[in-house]
């Protein structure tokens, strides 16, 4: 049995006894007691005893310190004893409590043992079932893990198989997506270490394989696109040429309509229809190329975009952009090479077509490539290309000495400019190079035309041109608008000009067309003044000079001179056509061209031809005029039918006119006859004035008057051929001889001194000639004018006044 617990009061008394303080020692003197108290206090307070120790040794009294320490220890033993006595009762009580607690523990232990036995008997089967369940659960987890691992491996193998399938089919992007899925979803979570090592080794290899394959495809595309670019450039420039030709055809129809309108052919209706342009290369739906495989020229950007996309997927986008730009730049640099083995005239189309195709491709890549190349990079490439093309053109143009070669290259370059301008590329620098060589081209063209004109003139036989068919008439006459009538003549038709006229017209027309062709599409809209300037030079310098040379060296005989004069008259009409044709081709209204028309540019050759013809006719006439020496100047009877010389002259002139009026225009014929008649008049006056005629009588002067009347009658008979003014001018050619004969036969010769009458009736006479000729007049008749030659006879007042007149005329002279 456990002891009963102590009463509450006893426990409280016991606890109070634990607080009893140690008693102070009795004895010793007061100093020792004080030290002992201080030492005890320091020990109780846990202070440092070093000062006490040092003091004891310093005073050589360590025994005292030991004594005090022993005394303090004895005092503490007693205190401990007191504490033990004070706590003994509590210890007894605690032991009693423990004994009581032990009894309760034993009871509890027995109860727990019984409960455990009962629990073991009940839970045994349950624990056995639980163990079976746990074991089955672990097996299930292992099976689930195995199934999950197998499923993951199956999915992984399916992805690997799919990746292999895409690789074998060349679907690199899908293969890369499979690799990304493998890396992101399976590589880290793969339970198989073997598969994991295989993936870690194979995935980089596959990526490298794809990069190599796609780089090879891109390299093949780079090789192929050069050929495609050349074909594409040729196609684009060809379409630009076709469009230009359609524009030219439309302008031609418009010019024809304007010409018909100008000629007031109101019964003709002209409809100008503009054909729809076929799909060009610039549109989005009709580019002539595509991103697929359906381009007109196989222009396929798919390999490029495929390579770009694959490199984007591989994370190599910037590197591929740089690689693409550098390779295309190298290709462009290679395209700039001009072969020294092939003439540039033969290779220029390929050269420019290659560059045009290059920039058509780059424009497409810029617009559809998704940032593969930037606008700044394309502009830099274009600036490089323009600089190189300008340099090549400058070099090649400086070497060329044939205008046609220059024109062919210029036309192709202008088509290149039109083509690339559609894609937004500036081409002003190229056009400036063309304009810079404008003068050289025209100088070469003038040189070519000079040779052609010289050959055409050298081949001229000075015969009227025979045209047997209407197409010949249209080709040689109507095409140059040199016809004199709108009525088509009967065939065969003998033209008034020789073959050199249409030949020269064709050369000039070709010059105009070549000049306009060079100036067209060159960036300068109003170029008529330039074309007109060089056309003036061609006509006034080249053609006029060649005709002058022909006239001075190759014309022999009146028929040839007459043919040349006829040709000049036709060329005068042709010159009007030339300037109209230049205006039409230059696209300016005809009224503006006609307003700025200058004088006939071939006037030197025309004047020389007419002068040569007149000179030859004068020479012929001079041969007949020698018969004037047979005239009897002192005849008793005046000639009624005219003297022999004048009859011969008139017969010749009539024969000449019958031939000349078939080929010479009235104006030319009038000028030539006027010059010849004036020459005949001068010869008559010169004969009367010359030393061969010492004297003559009135009958001889009457005979000369008949001669002049015959000549005037000849001129009057030609009046229907000329206008009234021209007919009057033709009659005036005999004015000097007519006025002289009138004066010699006048009844009032003193009127010659009257200024008014003299200006009206004798304005062509020189008073010195009058004096000389009048002194030769010897006539015994009563004619008042006879006093000029009868000074020794008895004179009447009129004769005296006439003598005075002659004297006054002599005084003036």
Secondary structure, DSSP 8 states (H G I E B T S, - for coil): -------HHHHHHHHHHTT--------S-HHHHHHHHHHHHHHHHT---HHHHHHHHHTT-HHHHHHHHHHHHHHHHHHHHHHHHHHHHHHHHHHHHHHHHHHHHHHHHHHHHHHHHHHHHHHHHHHHHHHHHHHHHHHHHHHHHHHHHHHHHHHHHHHHHHHHHHHHHT-HHHHHHHHHHIIIIIITT-S-HHHHHHHHHHHHHHHHHHHHHHHHHHHHHHHHHHHHHHHHHHHHHHHHHHHHHHHHHHHHHHHHHHHHHHTT-TT-------------SSSSS--S-BSSS--TT--B-HHHHHHHHHHHHTT-HHHHHHHHHHHHHHHHHHHT---SSS-HHHHHHHHHHHHHHHHHHHHHHHHHSSSSS-HHHHHHHHHHHHHHHHHHHHHHHHH---HHHHHHHHHHHHHHHHHHHTTT---HHHHHHHHHTHHHHHHHHHHHHHHHHHHHHHT--S---EE-SHHHHHHHTGGGT--S-SS---SSEE-SS-HHHHHHHHHHHHHHHHHHHHHTTSS-S--HHHHHHHHHHIIIIIIHHHHHHHHHHT--SHHHHHHHHHHHHHHHHHHHHHHHHHHHHHT--HHHHHHT--S-TTHHHHHHHHHHHHHHHHHHHHHHHGGGGG--TT-SS--SS--HHHHHHHHHHHHHHHHHHHHS-HHHHHHHHHHHHHHHHHHHHHHHHSTT---B-HHHHHHHHHHHHHHHHHHHHTGGGS-HHHHHHHHHTTHHHHHHHHHHT-S-GGGGG-HHHHHHHSTT--HHHHHHHHHTB---SS-GGGGGG--SS---HHHHHHHHHHHHHHHH-
